[in-house]
Amino acid sequence: MGRSLQALAERSATELEAVSPKVADLLAKVEVRNVLDLLMLYPRRWIDRTREARIADLRPGEEGLVMATVRAARLVPARGRGRPRVEVVVHDGTASMTVTFFNQPWRAKQLRSGMPVTVFGKLDLFRGARQMVNPVIDLLGDSADLGAIVPIYPQSGDLTTSMIRKAVAEALRRTRAFEEPLPPTVLDEVDVLDRTRAFHLIHGPDSMAAAHAARKRLAFDELLRLQLILVLRKRAYERSARGIPHTVGGDGGRLVKTFLESLPFELTATQRRAIARLQKDLSSPLPMHRLLQGDVGSGKTIVAVAALLTAVQGGWQGALMAPTEVLAEQHLLSIRPLLAGLTVDDEASLFGAREVNVRLLTSKTPAKERAELLPALARGEVDILVGTHALLTEQVGFASLGCVVVDEQHKFGVEQRAALRDKGGETDPDLLVMTATPIPRTAAMTVFGDLDVTVLDELPPGRTPIETVWAHTPMDVEIAWGAVRQAVAAGRQAYVVCPLVEDSEKLQATSAVAEHERLAGHDLAGLRLGLLHGQMPSTDKEAVMTRFRHGELDVLVATTVIEVGVDVPNATVMVIEDADRFGLAQLHQLRGRVGRGAHVSRCFLLGGADERGQPLSDEVAQRLGAMVRTTDGFELAEVDLELRGEGTILGSRQKGRSDLKLASLRRDKALVAEARRVAFSLVGDDGHGLDRLPALKAEVEWLVDPAESDYLFKS
């Protein structure tokens, strides 16, 4: 009988002889406190010593990984406007080179003479001598026990690979065997090792093939645990759901049919497919639980309105919740004209029918208006309620809530989605969550695995492509402001986006307030400028947006409050200041505020370079370069995942023991899909399949918090 992960998590790492108080303190800095933490401190790479590079053989411009010994290290103080640096001389028996670190003064104390290290970087020549600048360096510690394949571990301070290897070796020796929670059929289907061999081989492989095989098994475990939690959540929701089988065809589908026929434009093929998919969900006795993912401007609102009207035509109500007042107000402004002239049956009306009633509720809704709105909502006289978090308050009660739409859902938690759904009372309304922040398919399967996913990947006809320019020299910046003036002269409008509201001493970034004042006196003097940021009173924000929509302002200087929901087709130029301070998803969202009409649009990205116009970093160059290269949000999402890793995407999921330590949504796409397939197979249609696999059930139950465990395993 092998040891379970739960049992190993209960044993302190200090029980190991190799973990002295000093080593325990060093391990704690990399969040290792128990034996399981230690065994899950996986190597970040392995060095095949049969293929390692020699310093003497490396050519200038060539990357290589060498194992060497430190000869000397010294701190060179900064001179003038220069940067402090640490120069380390290393030797591998064939030649020596200088390793230079900028802005890392602590390296002078860390790297001591005689210390064995691995160095990975690009070799350059400086004044005829070999050097690497800011390479990846690892401390090996005692090198006497280094074999043909050397695991390199995540490190902090004086923690060395040797210290970790000794502690891990003892933990494996004393653990001996691990409990195997997966049936042999799954191991064969997925072609993975048993858990005991995987743990032993990932820390002490006898070949690179063995190391990769071990990694595959343990990465699959991580992905499978996540998918099991998501599939269990989906099945538990389906078991406890009290759905509404809406009528979608025949005369009962009259309202949606009339709405779609009245649109002044043709739907895209993906919009038609999405509406058909949603109608199938809505007609089912199980509540819809779907994610609608679409790029900026792909027409998600039309699909959402069709879903809401499916409920309304059957006598139910709909709710649309947005994260900001600006977005909620924009939804109201765009939905009302689309529904003009559409009627629903109403016995209280003299003519037996009335127009579809769409209302807005936010925290800023005046008390008098709220006093009239809430009773009307409770009587069923409001068909669709658009709003913010205000919809979740206790005072808000629906007569018969049948469909819920949550926009920009990543701004809300699972609990908030559930709170709005609970407004349905005795029945569970259908749920559609939307995002205009495209994420890769593997990430969608991992973060939103309890939702069915529909993608809109086609832009409506008539949308003009947006030209994007990275303005990283003074001349480029002049061209950007010139483009704003030219657009205004042609009768168009522009946005200027700043990362801050007020000037900050800590952050050297442009503030909206200061930039509004500067532009009015210099680059955009004579134009009609407006200012918009989140700290303004709601009435002031609404007044500024109204003036901009009506063309009474030429340029809107704003913070990211305009990131979503602002739709002004006449705006054709977007200037984003300090663009390097924004993430790719946010830059893409901001750019999407232009290009919404028939006119050619341009987006200028300012910043991200030094005084000579050189990129501040490789990461900035790749991020802003991707914005220039493509307007495809899904392609940008893949770039973002590559640059920033899984952490930013998994951040929207509750943190805990199920976080990915080894698996990569970028490199393990096939494994993600395989884990999802196996999870559905093991859980089964009834949601009780894990009862036949007690070890796996106990492991998954241990990974989730007690409240969710009760819901998943006992409902």
N, C-alpha and C positions, 0 to 999 in steps of 0.2 A: 504493500500500500504506500503510495507516494505522498509527499507533502502538498497540501493545498496552498494557493497564494495567500488565503486568509490566515493560515497558521504561520506562514513566514512573516507576514506583516505584524504579527504579535510578538516577534522576537527582536529585541533591540540589537542593533549592530554592535554595541559594546560587549555583547556576549562572546564575540569572536576575539581570539587571542591577537590577531593581526590588527585589531582596531584599538590602539592605545588612546588615552584621553586626547593627545595631540591630533592623532588621525581622525578621531571622532569629531573634533571641532572643525577640521578641514572638510570632512565629508558633509557636515551639517550645512556648510556654505553652498554645496551643490544639492541640498535638500535630500540627503541620505541620512535616515535615522534608524531604520529597521532593516532586517535582512532582505526583505523583498525590495525595498528601495535600492539596496546595494546590487542585487542581482538584476534589477531593471535599470541600473546605470550602464546602459549598453555602450559598447565602443562606438565612437562616432565615425571611425574608419579603421581599416587594417592596413598594415604595411607588409607587402610581400618582399621580404628581404632578398629574395632571389632576383628581384627586378628593381631594386632601389637604385637611384642615380648616384653618380660620383661627382664631386665638385669639379674635378679636373676635366670631366667629359662634357659638362654643361656648356652650351654656347649662349652668347648674349641674346636675350629675347626669348629664351627657351624656359618653360616651366619644369620644375623637377622637385622631387622630395628626397632629401638626403638625411642620413643619420650621422651626427657629428658630435664633437666634444667642444665645450666652451673653453676658449683660451683666455679671454679677458673681456670685461664689460666696463664701459665708462659713460658717465652722463656729461653731455656737452651742453652748457647753458645757452639760452637764446641770445642772439646778438641783434641789436636794432629791432627790426620788425620780423625777424626770423622766428623759427619755432625751436623749442628745446628738443634735443634728440638723444637717444641712447645708441652707442655704437658697440656692437658685440662681435668679437672675432671668433669664428668657429673653424675647426679643422676636422677632416674625415680620413686622414691618412694619405689622401691623394693630393690635396691642395687645401688652402684656406680661403675664406671670404669674410667680408664684413656684412653683418646683418644690422640694418639701421631702422630704429623705431622712432617715429615722430609723435610727440604728445603722449608718450607712455613712460614717464620718468621712473616709475616703479620697476621697470625691467632691469635697471642697473643693479638693484638689490636681489631681484628674483634669479637672474642668470649669473651663476658664480663659476669661477674657474674650475675645470675638471668635471662639470656637470654634463651628462649625455643628453642630447636633445634630438628631436626631429624638426626639420625646417622645410616648409613647403612654400614656394614662391617663384617669381620670375627673376632669372639672373640678368643683371645689367653690369656694364663696365662704367666705373666712375674714376676718372683720372688714371685709366689703365688698370685699375684693380677690380676684382670681382666683388659684387655686392648684391644683396636683396633688400628691398625697402618694404617695411611693414608686412613680412610674411606671416603665415600661420606657423606657430612654434609650439611644441609640446615637450614637457619635461618627462624624461624616461625614468629617472631615479636610478636604482641599481640595475645596470644593464647586463649583469652576468647571466640572468635567466631568459634572455631574449631568444626566441626560437625563430623558425623560418617565417611564420606569420605572426606579426606583432599587433595586438589590439591597442588602439589609442583612445583614451577615455576623455570625456569632458573634464576640465580641470579648473581650479580656482586657487590663486596664490601659490603656496608651496606644495599643494597636493600633486603628487606625481603618478604617472601610469603604474610605476612599480608598487606604490602603496595600494592602489586600487586592485591591481592584479593579485597581490598576496591576500587581501581580504576576500576577494571574490573566490579565489581558489579554495580557501578554507571553508567558505559558505557552501560551495558546491560539494566539497568532500564530506561535510557534516550533514548536508541535506540528502545526499545520495540520489534519491529518485523523487520525481514530481508527480503529483496526481494528474492523470490524463482525463480531462472532462469531455473530450470529443470521441464519438464512436469511430471505430476503425473504417467504416464506410466513408465518412467525411474525410478522414486523413487520405484515403486512396483517391477520392474524387478530386480533391484540391491539390493532391500530390505534395503533401507537407510531411515533415518529420514529426515523430512523437515529441512531446514537450520536454522530456528529460534530455534527449539527445540535443534538442534545440538550445536549451540553456547551457549545456556543457560546450557545445560547438561554437556558440556565438562569442563566448569568452576565451575559448582555447581551440581555435580551428586548426586542423592539420593541412588545410588547403583553402584557397580563396573560394572554391566551389562550396566547401563545407560551411564557410562563414556566410555565404549568400543564402544557402539552403536554410540555415538556422534563422537568419533574419526574416526570411519569407514566412516561416511558421509563426514566429513571435509577432510579426507585423499583422499577420492574418488574425491572430488571437485578439489583438487590440481592435481591429476593424470589426471583427465578429461580435465582440462584446458591445460595441457601440450600436451596431445594427440590431442586435437582439433587443436592446433596450428600446430602440425606436419601433421595431416591429411589435414588441409586446405592448407598447403604448398605443399603437394603432389598433391592435386587436382588442385591447381593453376598452378603448373608446367605442369601438364597433359593438362590443357586447353590451355596454351600458347605455348606448344611444337610443333616443326616442325620436326618430326622424320624421320628416314631413314628405310624403310622396307627391310632389307638385305636379300639376297637369301642364304638359308642355306642347301637346299637339292639338289638332282640331280647333274648334271654336274656343276651347279653354286656353289656347295659346295665342289668342287674338292680339293681346296688348304687345307682346314681344314682336310678333309678326309685323304689326303696324309700325312699331318703333323702327325696326330694321329697314322697312320699305321707305320710311320717311327721311332717312339719312341723306344728306346732300352729296354724298360721296360713296364710292364703291368700297366695300370691305376687302381687306387683303385675304388671301387664301388661309393664312394662319389664324386670322381673326375668326373666319367662318368655322374652321376646325375647332378652335378653342370654344366657341359658343356651343357647337354641337356636343363637345365633350362635357361641358358644364351642364347642358340640358339633360344629358343622360344621367349625370350625377344627381341633379335636382329631382328627377322623376323617381329616383330610387328611395325605398323606405329607410336606407341608411343615410345619415347626414353627410353632405359633401364636406370634404376636408382637403382642400386643394390649394396649391401654391401656383400663382400665375406669375411667371417670370418673363419680363419683356424689357428690351432696351429702351432708352430714352426716345419718346415719340412713336412707339410701336403700336399705340392704340389700345392700351389696357383699359382705359376708362369706358370705352364702348362695350367691351366684353363684360366689365363689372356691372354696368347699367342693365345689360341684357339679363344678367343673373338676378339683380334686384327686382326687375320688372316681372320675372318669372314668379317670384313670390307675391308681388303686388297683384298680379292678375288673378290669383287664387284667393284673394282676400287677406293676405298676410302683409306684414310690414317689412321694410328693409332698413339696414343701418350701414353707414359708411364711416369708418373711423380713420382719421389722419393724424400724424404726429404733431403738426403745427397748425396754428390758426391760418397762416398764409395759404397752406396747402388745402385746408378744409374750405376756406373761402373760394379758392380757385376751383375746387370741385363743384361747389354750388353754382358758381358763375358759368361753368362749362356744361353742367347737367341740365339746368333749367331750360336753356334754349332748345336742347335736344328733345325735351319732353313736352314742349309747347304744343297744345292742341290734343295731347293724348288724354283719354278719359277712362275712369273706372266707374263701375256701378255704385250707386249710392241712393238707397231708398229714401233718405232724408231730404234729398234734393228734389226740387219741383219737377225737374226733367228726368229724374231717375239716374242721373250720372253727374259727375263733376271731374274737373281736371286733376291729374295726378299732383299731389301736394308734396313738395320737397321743401324741407326746412333746415336751418342751420342752428347748431347749439355748441357754443364754446364757453370757456370760463368767463369770457368778456361779454356774453349775451346780457343785455340790460335786464334788471329784475322784472320790469313790467312786461317785457316780451317773454321772458321765461315763465312768468305766472300765467300767461295765455297759452304758451306752447305746450307745457308739460301736461295739463289736463286734456288738451286736444290729442296729444300723443297717446295718452292712456285710453281715450275713447276710440282710437283707431282712425282719427281724422287726418293724421299725418302718415303719408304712405312711405316716404323715405326720409330718414333723419341723417344729415351729414354733420359730423362734429369731430371734436378732439377727445382727449381723455375725459372731458366733461360727460361723455356718454356713459361712463362707468359709475357715476355717482349714484347714491342710493335713491335720490329723488326721481331719477329717470326710469319710468316704467312704460313698457309697450303693451298694447292690447293683444297683439299676436305677432311677435317677431319671427319671421320666417327665413331671413337670409342676412348674413353679416359679411361685410367686406372690410378688410383691414389693409390700408395702403401703407407702403413703406414699412412693412411689417417688422423689419429688423430693428426699428426704433421702439418696438413693443416687446414685452416678455410673454412667455407662454401663459402666465397667470392672467395678464391683461386680456389676451385673446379669449381665455376661458371665461373671464368675468363678463365680457360682453355677450358671449354665447349663452351664459346663464340667464340673461335677461329674457330668454324664450319661455321661462316658466316650466310648464309641464312637458314641453317638447324641446328638442335640440334644433335650433336653426342651422341651416347650411352655412358653411364657413368658406370664404374665399380670401386668401391672403395674397397680397401683391407686392412685388418689388421691382423697381426700375434700376436696381444695382445688380447687374448680371453676375452670377457666380458660376464657376465651372460645374459640369454635371457631377463629378465625383464629390465636390463639396456639397452640392444640393442633396445628394443621396446620403451624406453623412450628417449634415446639420438639420435638414428638413425631412429626414427619412420617414417621419410619421405622417407626412403629407404626400398626396399624389401631386405630380409636377406637370404643368403645361407651360410651354415656352412659345412666346411670340418672337420670332426671329426675322420678321419682314417689316420694313417700314412702309407706311401708306404712300401712295403715289403723290407726286407734287412736292415732296420734301427735297430741299436742295442740299447737296453735300456741304459740309463745313470745312473750310480750309483752316488748318491750325499752324501757327508760327511760333517757334520758341525764340522770343526776343531776349537774347543773352548778351547783347552789346549795346552801348549807348546809341548807336545808329539804329539798331533794331527797335529800341524803345521809342525813338523819335518817329519811326515809321508807324508804330502802333497808335500813337496819339494822333498822327496825321490821318490814319484810317478812320478813327472815331470822328474827326472833324469832317472828313469827306462823306461819311455815311449820313451825318446830321444834315449836311448841305444838300444831300440827295433826298431828304425827307424821312430818313430812317432814324432809329434810336440805338442806344448802346448801354451796356452794363460795364461797371468797373467793380471788381470784387476784391476785397481786402481780408486778410485773415483775422484781424483784431478789430474791436470796437473802438477802444481808446489806446493811446500810446502806452507802451509798457517799457519800464527800465530793464526788466529781465529779458524780454524778448525783443530782438532787433527786427521787427516786422512792421509793415505798413498798417496803420490803423485807418478805419473808414472815416472817422471824424476828421483826423488831420489831413487825410488825402482829399477829402471833399473840399476842404478849405484851400489846400494847395492847388488842386486842379482848377478851382474857380478863379484863382488869381494868376495862373500860369498856363499850363498846357491846354486847358479847355476854357480859357477865359472867353466870356461872351456867350457861352452856351447855357441852357437852362438845366442846372444840376439839381438832383434830388438826393437825399440821404435816407438810407433804410438799414436798421439793425435791430436785433432782437430785444434790446433793452428799452426801445421806444414804447410808449403807451400804445395799446391796440388801435385806438382811434387815429393816432398819428400815422401808424404804419398803414392802416387802411386808406387814409387820405393820400399818402404818397403813392401807393400802388395804383389807386384810382387815377391820379393825375398822370402817372406814367402810361397806364393802359390807354387813356384818352389822348395821348400825344401831347400833353401840356408840359412834359419834361423831356429833354433830349437825352440826358444821361442819368442813369441811376447808379450812384455809388453805394455799395452795400456790402454786408458780410455774407456768410453762407446761408443766411435766412432765405435767400432766393434759390437755394440748391434744388428744391423740388417745388412743383406746383405753380410756378410762375409761367404764364403762357401769353406772350406778347409777340404776335407774328411780325410786327413791324421792327422789332429789335434784331439787328443783323451783325453787331460787333460785340464781342465779349473780351474784356481785358482782365486777366487774373494776375494780380500782383503777388509777389513772393510765392510763385506757383510751386516751388520746391517744398513748401510747407504743407501742401495738400497731398492726400493719397490719390491713387489713380481713380478709384471709384468716385471720389468727390470731384476730381477734375472733370471726369466724364459727365457727371450730373450737371455741373455748372456749365460746361460747354453746351449741353443740351437745351439751355435756355434760349439759344439762338438757332437759326436754321429751321424755324417752325413755320415759315411762310414760303412764298415763291421766290424771294430775293436771295441772291448769293450772300452767304454769311462767312464771317472770319472770327477766329479765336486766337488771341495773343497771350502767350504764357511768359510773364516777366519774371526775372530772377533765376536762381539756380546756378549762377556762375560768378566767378571772381572778377576783379577789375580788368583782367586781360580777356575776359569772355570765355574762360575755361570752366568746364563743369565742376561744381563743388565736390562731386564724388561720382564714382561709376554708377551707383544706384540712382542718383538724380538724373544722370545722362540717359540711363535705360528707361526710367519712368517717363521723363518728358519727351524723350525720343519716340517712345511708343505712342504718346498722345499725338505727335506730329504725323506718325506713320499711318495710323488707322483711326476710324470713328466707330469701329465695331466693338460694342461693349463687351461681347463675349470673348473676343480676342484679348481685349485689355484685362479682363478678369483672369485669363490664363497667365498673362504677364505678371499681374499683381500677385497671384499665387506663387509664381516662380520667384519673385523678388522678396516677398514678405513672409512666405511660408504659411503653414496651416494655422498658426496661432491667431492671426487676425480674423480668420473666417470662423474657427472654432470658438472664438471669443463670444459669439452670440449664443453658444450653448453653455449650460451650467457647468462650471469647472468642477473637477472632482477626480476620483481615482481612475476614472475611465479615460482620462486625457491621453492623446496619442504621444507616445515617447519615441517610437521607432517607425511606425507606419507614416508614409508620406502620401498625401492626396495627389501630389504631382507625379511621383514615380510609381505609385502602386494603383493606377487606375483600374487595371484588370482585377486586382485583388479586392478593391472596394466593391466592384460589381459581383464578384464571387462571394464575398462575405454577405452581401445583401441577399443573394439567391439562397445561400445556406441558411441564413437567419429565418427567412420565410418558410423554408422546408422544415426546420427544426421546431419552430413555434407552432406551425400547423394552422389550419383555418379556424379551429376552435380556440386558439390561443393557449392551449394547455399542453403542447407538445413537450415542453421542458420538464414536465412531471416525470417523464420516462428517462430523463438525464439528470439525476439529482445533483451530481457534482457540478455540472455546468449551471444548473438553476441556482445553486447556492453561491457560485462565483459571481453571477450577474446580479443576484439579489444583494450581495455584499457591496457591489459597486455603486448602487444608487442610494439616495438618502431614504430614511425610513418612511417618510410620508409617501414618496413615489413608489416605494417597494410595496406598501399596502395596496396602492391603486393597481399596480401591475400584476401582482401575484395573488391578490385575495378578492378582487372585485368580481 
